[in-house]
Amino acid sequence: MAYIIIKALAPIFVIMLLGFYAGKAKMVDNKNVALLNIFVMDFALPAALFSATVQTPWAGIVQEWHLVVVLVLSMWVTFAAIYFICTKVFKKSAQDSAVLTLTVALPNYAALGLPILGSVVGEGSTTSLSVAVSIACGSVLLTPFCLLILEREKARAAGTVQGSSLAMLPVLIWRSVTKPIVWGPLLGVVLSAIGIKMPDIVLLAIKPLGLAATAAALFLTGLILSARKLQLNAVVTLSTITKLIIQPFIAWGIVTIFGVQGNLAITSILMIALSAGFFGVVFGNRFGVQSPDAEATLLITSILCIITLPLFITLTAGL
Protein backbone atom coordinates (compact mmCIF):
# COMPACT_ATOMS: atom_id res chain seq x y z
CA MET A 1 0.00 0.00 0.00
CA ALA A 2 2.85 2.38 0.81
CA TYR A 3 4.16 1.80 -2.71
CA ILE A 4 0.79 2.72 -4.23
CA ILE A 5 0.67 5.95 -2.21
CA ILE A 6 4.26 6.87 -3.10
CA LYS A 7 3.48 6.12 -6.75
CA ALA A 8 0.46 8.46 -6.58
CA LEU A 9 2.51 11.17 -4.85
CA ALA A 10 5.54 10.91 -7.15
CA PRO A 11 4.15 13.16 -9.94
CA ILE A 12 3.19 15.77 -7.33
CA PHE A 13 6.67 15.98 -5.85
CA VAL A 14 8.47 15.77 -9.20
CA ILE A 15 6.49 18.60 -10.80
CA MET A 16 6.64 20.76 -7.65
CA LEU A 17 10.39 20.08 -7.49
CA LEU A 18 10.80 21.20 -11.09
CA GLY A 19 8.97 24.44 -10.29
CA PHE A 20 11.08 24.86 -7.16
CA TYR A 21 14.29 24.30 -9.16
CA ALA A 22 13.19 26.70 -11.90
CA GLY A 23 12.62 29.38 -9.28
CA LYS A 24 15.84 28.79 -7.35
CA ALA A 25 17.90 28.64 -10.54
CA LYS A 26 16.30 31.93 -11.67
CA MET A 27 15.06 30.24 -14.85
CA VAL A 28 11.68 31.74 -13.93
CA ASP A 29 11.14 34.85 -11.84
CA ASN A 30 9.66 33.38 -8.65
CA LYS A 31 8.80 36.85 -7.40
CA ASN A 32 6.56 37.60 -10.35
CA VAL A 33 4.32 34.67 -11.27
CA ALA A 34 1.21 36.66 -12.19
CA LEU A 35 1.08 35.46 -15.80
CA LEU A 36 1.36 31.79 -14.88
CA ASN A 37 -1.21 32.31 -12.13
CA ILE A 38 -3.68 33.81 -14.62
CA PHE A 39 -3.22 30.81 -16.89
CA VAL A 40 -3.82 28.37 -14.03
CA MET A 41 -6.67 30.18 -12.25
CA ASP A 42 -8.56 31.67 -15.21
CA PHE A 43 -8.05 29.07 -17.92
CA ALA A 44 -6.54 25.68 -17.04
CA LEU A 45 -8.24 24.87 -13.73
CA PRO A 46 -11.68 26.20 -14.77
CA ALA A 47 -11.49 24.08 -17.94
CA ALA A 48 -10.52 20.98 -15.96
CA LEU A 49 -13.23 21.50 -13.35
CA PHE A 50 -15.89 22.24 -15.97
CA SER A 51 -15.00 19.07 -17.85
CA ALA A 52 -15.13 17.01 -14.66
CA THR A 53 -18.47 18.37 -13.46
CA VAL A 54 -20.32 18.53 -16.79
CA GLN A 55 -19.46 14.88 -17.46
CA THR A 56 -20.57 13.77 -13.99
CA PRO A 57 -24.09 12.32 -14.39
CA TRP A 58 -26.59 14.15 -12.20
CA ALA A 59 -28.26 10.84 -11.39
CA GLY A 60 -24.90 9.60 -10.10
CA ILE A 61 -24.49 12.66 -7.88
CA VAL A 62 -27.99 12.16 -6.45
CA GLN A 63 -27.30 8.46 -5.98
CA GLU A 64 -24.17 9.25 -3.95
CA TRP A 65 -25.82 11.89 -1.77
CA HIS A 66 -24.36 10.30 1.36
CA LEU A 67 -20.87 10.89 -0.04
CA VAL A 68 -21.75 14.51 -0.82
CA VAL A 69 -23.08 15.09 2.70
CA VAL A 70 -20.04 13.54 4.40
CA LEU A 71 -17.51 15.41 2.25
CA VAL A 72 -19.24 18.78 2.45
CA LEU A 73 -19.88 18.67 6.21
CA SER A 74 -16.31 17.50 6.89
CA MET A 75 -14.88 20.33 4.79
CA TRP A 76 -17.24 22.97 6.22
CA VAL A 77 -16.57 22.00 9.85
CA THR A 78 -12.83 22.04 9.25
CA PHE A 79 -12.98 25.34 7.37
CA ALA A 80 -15.00 27.05 10.13
CA ALA A 81 -12.83 25.70 12.96
CA ILE A 82 -9.44 26.48 11.41
CA TYR A 83 -10.51 29.94 10.24
CA PHE A 84 -11.82 30.79 13.74
CA ILE A 85 -8.65 29.53 15.44
CA CYS A 86 -6.35 31.34 13.01
CA THR A 87 -8.12 34.69 13.28
CA LYS A 88 -9.10 34.62 16.96
CA VAL A 89 -6.36 32.58 18.66
CA PHE A 90 -3.31 33.12 16.45
CA LYS A 91 -4.44 36.62 15.35
CA LYS A 92 -3.61 36.01 11.70
CA SER A 93 -5.06 38.25 8.99
CA ALA A 94 -8.32 37.25 7.34
CA GLN A 95 -6.61 36.74 3.96
CA ASP A 96 -3.81 34.57 5.35
CA SER A 97 -6.33 32.60 7.41
CA ALA A 98 -8.58 32.02 4.40
CA VAL A 99 -5.70 30.69 2.29
CA LEU A 100 -4.47 28.40 5.07
CA THR A 101 -8.00 27.24 5.87
CA LEU A 102 -8.76 26.27 2.28
CA THR A 103 -5.44 24.41 2.11
CA VAL A 104 -6.36 22.40 5.21
CA ALA A 105 -10.07 21.87 4.49
CA LEU A 106 -9.84 20.86 0.83
CA PRO A 107 -8.13 17.48 0.23
CA ASN A 108 -6.12 16.79 -2.91
CA TYR A 109 -8.98 14.99 -4.69
CA ALA A 110 -7.70 15.74 -8.19
CA ALA A 111 -4.23 14.22 -7.90
CA LEU A 112 -4.67 11.48 -5.29
CA GLY A 113 -8.34 10.52 -5.37
CA LEU A 114 -8.37 8.06 -8.25
CA PRO A 115 -5.12 6.14 -7.57
CA ILE A 116 -5.79 5.75 -3.82
CA LEU A 117 -9.47 4.91 -4.15
CA GLY A 118 -8.86 2.59 -7.10
CA SER A 119 -6.30 0.60 -5.14
CA VAL A 120 -8.63 0.15 -2.15
CA VAL A 121 -12.17 -0.31 -3.50
CA GLY A 122 -11.23 -1.21 -7.07
CA GLU A 123 -11.10 0.71 -10.32
CA GLY A 124 -14.26 1.25 -12.30
CA SER A 125 -17.00 3.69 -13.20
CA THR A 126 -18.21 3.93 -9.58
CA THR A 127 -14.74 4.93 -8.36
CA SER A 128 -14.36 7.53 -11.12
CA LEU A 129 -17.80 8.90 -10.29
CA SER A 130 -16.90 9.21 -6.59
CA VAL A 131 -13.75 11.17 -7.43
CA ALA A 132 -15.66 13.42 -9.84
CA VAL A 133 -18.33 14.06 -7.18
CA SER A 134 -15.59 14.90 -4.66
CA ILE A 135 -13.99 17.40 -7.03
CA ALA A 136 -17.38 18.98 -7.69
CA CYS A 137 -18.10 19.28 -3.95
CA GLY A 138 -14.80 21.00 -3.29
CA SER A 139 -14.86 23.38 -6.24
CA VAL A 140 -18.53 24.40 -5.98
CA LEU A 141 -19.33 24.15 -2.27
CA LEU A 142 -16.07 25.10 -0.52
CA THR A 143 -13.72 27.25 -2.60
CA PRO A 144 -16.25 30.13 -2.91
CA PHE A 145 -15.97 30.70 0.87
CA CYS A 146 -12.26 31.44 0.51
CA LEU A 147 -12.90 33.66 -2.50
CA LEU A 148 -15.57 35.60 -0.62
CA ILE A 149 -13.14 36.36 2.20
CA LEU A 150 -10.34 37.34 -0.18
CA GLU A 151 -12.70 39.54 -2.21
CA ARG A 152 -14.02 41.17 0.98
CA GLU A 153 -10.56 42.07 2.25
CA LYS A 154 -9.48 43.26 -1.19
CA ALA A 155 -12.55 45.49 -1.43
CA ARG A 156 -12.00 46.89 2.06
CA ALA A 157 -8.34 47.61 1.33
CA ALA A 158 -9.29 49.40 -1.88
CA GLY A 159 -12.12 51.27 -0.16
CA THR A 160 -14.55 50.30 -2.91
CA VAL A 161 -16.97 48.55 -0.56
CA GLN A 162 -17.53 49.38 3.08
CA GLY A 163 -19.75 48.13 5.87
CA SER A 164 -20.44 44.80 7.49
CA SER A 165 -19.73 41.49 5.79
CA LEU A 166 -23.48 40.88 5.52
CA ALA A 167 -24.06 44.20 3.75
CA MET A 168 -21.18 43.48 1.36
CA LEU A 169 -22.36 39.93 0.66
CA PRO A 170 -24.31 40.55 -2.60
CA VAL A 171 -21.38 42.39 -4.19
CA LEU A 172 -18.87 39.81 -2.95
CA ILE A 173 -20.97 36.90 -4.20
CA TRP A 174 -21.21 38.52 -7.61
CA ARG A 175 -17.46 39.11 -7.77
CA SER A 176 -16.75 35.51 -6.78
CA VAL A 177 -19.31 33.96 -9.12
CA THR A 178 -17.96 35.90 -12.10
CA LYS A 179 -14.53 34.34 -11.66
CA PRO A 180 -13.87 31.40 -14.03
CA ILE A 181 -12.63 29.20 -11.18
CA VAL A 182 -16.14 29.40 -9.66
CA TRP A 183 -18.53 29.65 -12.61
CA GLY A 184 -16.63 26.97 -14.58
CA PRO A 185 -17.44 24.01 -12.31
CA LEU A 186 -20.77 25.57 -11.30
CA LEU A 187 -21.85 25.76 -14.94
CA GLY A 188 -20.86 22.13 -15.38
CA VAL A 189 -23.04 21.08 -12.44
CA VAL A 190 -26.01 23.11 -13.72
CA LEU A 191 -25.75 21.67 -17.23
CA SER A 192 -25.50 18.16 -15.81
CA ALA A 193 -28.53 18.77 -13.57
CA ILE A 194 -30.76 19.93 -16.42
CA GLY A 195 -29.59 17.13 -18.69
CA ILE A 196 -27.64 19.11 -21.29
CA LYS A 197 -24.81 17.05 -22.76
CA MET A 198 -21.79 18.95 -23.99
CA PRO A 199 -20.90 18.26 -27.65
CA ASP A 200 -17.77 16.13 -27.95
CA ILE A 201 -16.11 18.84 -30.03
CA VAL A 202 -16.36 21.28 -27.10
CA LEU A 203 -14.89 18.80 -24.63
CA LEU A 204 -12.11 17.90 -27.06
CA ALA A 205 -11.34 21.59 -27.61
CA ILE A 206 -10.77 22.31 -23.90
CA LYS A 207 -9.22 18.94 -23.06
CA PRO A 208 -5.60 20.13 -23.50
CA LEU A 209 -6.26 22.93 -21.01
CA GLY A 210 -7.69 20.44 -18.53
CA LEU A 211 -4.73 18.12 -18.95
CA ALA A 212 -2.35 20.99 -18.28
CA ALA A 213 -4.22 22.20 -15.19
CA THR A 214 -2.78 19.97 -12.47
CA ALA A 215 0.76 20.06 -13.84
CA ALA A 216 0.69 23.85 -14.24
CA ALA A 217 -0.76 24.34 -10.74
CA LEU A 218 1.86 22.06 -9.17
CA PHE A 219 4.68 23.76 -11.10
CA LEU A 220 3.34 27.13 -9.95
CA THR A 221 3.18 25.87 -6.36
CA GLY A 222 6.81 24.75 -6.52
CA LEU A 223 7.75 28.11 -8.00
CA ILE A 224 5.98 29.91 -5.15
CA LEU A 225 7.68 27.68 -2.56
CA SER A 226 11.09 28.50 -4.04
CA ALA A 227 10.64 32.14 -3.02
CA ARG A 228 9.84 31.28 0.61
CA LYS A 229 11.62 29.90 3.63
CA LEU A 230 9.41 27.23 5.10
CA GLN A 231 9.18 27.18 8.89
CA LEU A 232 7.55 24.75 11.30
CA ASN A 233 5.45 26.48 13.97
CA ALA A 234 2.34 25.95 16.08
CA VAL A 235 -0.02 26.93 13.25
CA VAL A 236 1.58 24.52 10.78
CA THR A 237 1.61 21.73 13.37
CA LEU A 238 -2.08 22.25 14.18
CA SER A 239 -2.98 22.47 10.49
CA THR A 240 -1.10 19.27 9.66
CA ILE A 241 -2.67 17.30 12.52
CA THR A 242 -6.11 18.63 11.62
CA LYS A 243 -5.76 17.69 7.96
CA LEU A 244 -4.29 14.23 8.40
CA ILE A 245 -5.92 13.04 11.65
CA ILE A 246 -8.80 15.19 12.91
CA GLN A 247 -10.63 15.83 9.62
CA PRO A 248 -10.78 12.12 8.66
CA PHE A 249 -12.21 11.32 12.10
CA ILE A 250 -14.79 14.09 11.60
CA ALA A 251 -15.78 12.30 8.40
CA TRP A 252 -15.86 9.01 10.30
CA GLY A 253 -18.22 10.52 12.86
CA ILE A 254 -20.56 11.78 10.14
CA VAL A 255 -20.46 8.37 8.45
CA THR A 256 -21.45 6.78 11.76
CA ILE A 257 -24.28 9.25 12.36
CA PHE A 258 -25.80 8.59 8.94
CA GLY A 259 -25.25 4.85 9.18
CA VAL A 260 -23.22 4.68 5.98
CA GLN A 261 -21.54 1.33 5.43
CA GLY A 262 -19.46 -0.62 2.94
CA ASN A 263 -17.49 0.94 0.09
CA LEU A 264 -19.39 4.22 0.38
CA ALA A 265 -18.23 4.64 3.98
CA ILE A 266 -14.65 3.72 3.07
CA THR A 267 -14.71 6.12 0.11
CA SER A 268 -16.08 8.99 2.21
CA ILE A 269 -13.39 8.66 4.88
CA LEU A 270 -10.45 8.02 2.57
CA MET A 271 -11.25 10.96 0.30
CA ILE A 272 -11.14 13.27 3.32
CA ALA A 273 -7.96 11.55 4.59
CA LEU A 274 -5.99 12.64 1.52
CA SER A 275 -3.26 15.25 1.92
CA ALA A 276 -3.90 18.98 1.57
CA GLY A 277 -4.60 20.33 -1.93
CA PHE A 278 -2.80 23.13 -3.72
CA PHE A 279 -5.88 25.31 -4.32
CA GLY A 280 -5.34 27.49 -1.25
CA VAL A 281 -1.76 28.43 -2.15
CA VAL A 282 -2.67 29.15 -5.78
CA PHE A 283 -5.78 31.16 -4.80
CA GLY A 284 -3.77 33.23 -2.36
CA ASN A 285 -1.13 34.04 -4.91
CA ARG A 286 -3.84 35.18 -7.34
CA PHE A 287 -4.86 37.80 -4.75
CA GLY A 288 -1.30 38.69 -3.78
CA VAL A 289 -1.61 36.86 -0.46
CA GLN A 290 1.42 34.90 0.70
CA SER A 291 0.83 32.28 3.38
CA PRO A 292 4.04 30.49 4.43
CA ASP A 293 1.98 28.41 6.85
CA ALA A 294 -0.29 27.16 4.06
CA GLU A 295 2.73 26.35 1.90
CA ALA A 296 4.42 24.44 4.73
CA THR A 297 1.19 22.57 5.50
CA LEU A 298 0.82 21.58 1.85
CA LEU A 299 4.34 20.18 1.72
CA ILE A 300 4.31 18.42 5.11
CA THR A 301 0.90 16.77 4.67
CA SER A 302 1.93 15.53 1.23
CA ILE A 303 4.87 13.75 2.86
CA LEU A 304 3.21 12.48 6.03
CA CYS A 305 0.14 11.09 4.27
CA ILE A 306 2.42 8.20 3.27
CA ILE A 307 2.02 7.18 6.94
CA THR A 308 -1.51 8.31 7.76
CA LEU A 309 -3.29 7.00 4.64
CA PRO A 310 -2.30 3.35 5.26
CA LEU A 311 -3.50 3.85 8.83
CA PHE A 312 -6.98 4.91 7.73
CA ILE A 313 -7.07 2.28 5.00
CA THR A 314 -6.44 -0.35 7.70
CA LEU A 315 -8.95 1.17 10.13
CA THR A 316 -11.73 1.38 7.55
CA ALA A 317 -11.22 -2.14 6.22
CA GLY A 318 -13.99 -3.51 8.44
CA LEU A 319 -16.66 -0.95 7.54
Residue, then its C-alpha position, 0 to 999 in steps of 0.5 A: m500500500a505504501y508503494i501505491i501511495i508513493k506512486a500516486l505522490a511521485p508526480i506531485f513531488v516531481i512537478m513541484l520540485l521542477g517548479f522549485y528548481a526553476g525558481k531557485a535557478k532563476m530560470v523563472d522569476n519566482k517573485n513575479v508569477a502573475l502570468l502563470n497564475i492567470f493561466v492556471m486560475d482563469f483558464a486551465l483549472p476552470a477548464a478541468l473543473f468544468s470538464a469534470t463536473v459537466q461529465t458527472p451524471w446528475a443521477g450519479i451525484v444524487q445516488e451518492w448523496h451520502l458521499v456529498v453530505v459527508l464530504v461537504l460537512s467534513m470540509w465545512v466544519t474544518f474550514a470554520a474551525i481552522y478559520f476561527i482559530c487562526t483569526k481569533v487565537f493566532k491573530k492572523s489576517a483574514q486573507d492569510s487565514a482564508v488561504l491556510t484554511l482552504t489548504v487544510a479543508l480541501p483534500n487533494y482529490a484531483a491528484l490522489g483521489l483516483p489512484i488511492l481509491g482505485s487501489v482500495v475499493g477497485e477501479g471502475s465507473t463507480t470509483s471515477l464517479s466518486v472522485a468526480v463528485s468529490i472534485a465537484c463538492g470542493s470546487v462548488l461548495l467550498t472554494p467560494f468561501c475562501l474567495l468571498i473572504l479574499e474579495r471582501e478584504k481586497a474590497r476593504a483595502a481598496g475602499t470600494v466597498q464598506g460596511s459589514s460582511l453581511a451588507m457586502l455579501p451581494v457584491l462579494i458573491w457577484r465578484s466571486v461567481t464571475k470568476p472562471i474558477v467558480w462559474g466553470p465548475l458551477l456551470g458544469v453542475v447546472l448543465s448536468a442537472i438539467g440534462i444538457k450534454m456537452p458536444d464532444i467537439v467542445l470537450l475535445a477543444i478544452k481537453p488540452l487545457g484540462l490536462a495541463a491544469t494539475a501540472a501547471a498548478l503544481f509547477l506554480t506551487g513549486l515556483i511559489l515555494s522557491a521564493r519562501k523559507l518554510q518554517l515549522n510552527a504551532v499553526v503549521t503543526l495544528s494544520t497538519i494534525t487537523k488535515l491528516i488526523i482530525q478531519p478524517f475522524i470528523a468524516w468518520g463521525i458523520v459516516t457513523i451518524f448517517g449509518v453509511q456502510g461498505n465501500l461508500a463509507i470507506t470512500s467517504i473517509l479516505m477521500i477526506a484523509l488525503s493530503a492537503g490540496f494546492f488550491g489554497v496556495v494558488f488562490g492566495n497568490r492570485f490575490g497577492v496573499q502569501s501564506p508560508d503556513a499554508e505552503a508548509t502545510l501543503l508540503i508536510t501533509s503531502i509527505l506524512c500522508i504516506i504514513t496516515l493514509p495506510l492507517f486509515i485504510t487499515l482502520t476502515a477495512g472492516l466498515 
